[in-house]
Amino acid sequence: ACAVLLADRLPRVVLWGRDAGHVHAMETARENTRLLPGIPLADNMLLISDPRAAVYAAECLVSAVPTRYLRETLGRI
């Protein structure tokens, strides 16, 4: 949801997801049918499942991770 909002305001948004299969499905459908059905993903959104690639592709990181997964997620990045 944060990436969708940012994509309306920024020239490019990089969205990293930990599940490569889910990222691929979102990229193919240009929609997150599991969590945001009916909301299209903008063309200026780059979807990536590799955390290193996401860090290198972005100028700024915004975390929208549930607190219980924050330590693990930031450790991967």
C-alpha positions as CSV (number, residue, x, y, z in Angstrom):
1,A,0.0,0.0,0.0
2,C,2.9,2.4,0.8
3,A,4.5,1.7,-2.5
4,V,1.3,2.4,-4.4
5,L,0.9,5.7,-2.7
6,L,4.6,6.6,-3.3
7,A,4.3,5.7,-7.0
8,D,1.7,8.4,-7.4
9,R,4.2,11.0,-6.2
10,L,7.7,9.8,-7.3
11,P,9.2,9.1,-10.7
12,R,10.2,5.5,-9.6
13,V,9.5,3.2,-6.7
14,V,11.3,-0.1,-6.0
15,L,9.1,-2.6,-4.2
16,W,11.0,-5.5,-2.6
17,G,9.2,-8.7,-1.5
18,R,10.7,-11.6,0.3
19,D,8.6,-14.3,-1.6
20,A,10.0,-14.5,-5.2
21,G,6.9,-16.3,-6.4
22,H,4.6,-13.6,-5.0
23,V,6.8,-10.9,-6.5
24,H,6.7,-12.6,-9.9
25,A,2.9,-13.0,-9.7
26,M,2.5,-9.3,-8.9
27,E,4.9,-8.3,-11.7
28,T,2.9,-10.5,-14.2
29,A,-0.5,-9.3,-13.1
30,R,0.7,-5.7,-12.2
31,E,-1.5,-6.2,-9.1
32,N,-1.1,-7.6,-5.6
33,T,-4.1,-9.9,-5.8
34,R,-3.4,-11.4,-2.4
35,L,-3.2,-8.2,-0.3
36,L,-4.5,-5.4,-2.5
37,P,-6.9,-6.9,-5.0
38,G,-8.3,-4.5,-7.6
39,I,-5.5,-1.9,-7.0
40,P,-3.2,-1.8,-10.1
41,L,0.6,-1.4,-9.6
42,A,1.9,1.7,-11.5
43,D,4.2,1.3,-14.4
44,N,6.9,3.2,-12.5
45,M,7.1,0.5,-9.8
46,L,10.0,-1.9,-10.1
47,L,9.3,-5.2,-8.3
48,I,12.3,-7.1,-6.9
49,S,12.7,-10.2,-4.8
50,D,16.5,-9.9,-4.2
51,P,17.1,-7.6,-1.2
52,R,20.6,-6.5,-2.4
53,A,19.2,-5.6,-5.8
54,A,16.5,-3.5,-4.1
55,V,19.0,-1.6,-2.0
56,Y,21.2,-0.8,-4.9
57,A,18.2,0.2,-7.1
58,A,16.8,2.6,-4.5
59,E,17.9,6.0,-3.2
60,C,15.8,5.8,-0.1
61,L,14.4,2.9,1.9
62,V,10.9,2.9,3.4
63,S,10.1,0.0,5.7
64,A,6.5,-1.2,5.8
65,V,7.1,-4.5,7.6
66,P,5.0,-5.8,10.4
67,T,6.9,-5.4,13.7
68,R,7.2,-9.1,14.4
69,Y,9.2,-9.5,11.1
70,L,11.2,-6.3,11.3
71,R,14.4,-7.7,12.8
72,E,14.6,-10.6,10.3
73,T,13.7,-8.4,7.3
74,L,16.2,-5.7,8.1
75,G,18.8,-8.4,8.8
76,R,18.4,-9.6,5.2
77,I,18.7,-6.1,3.8
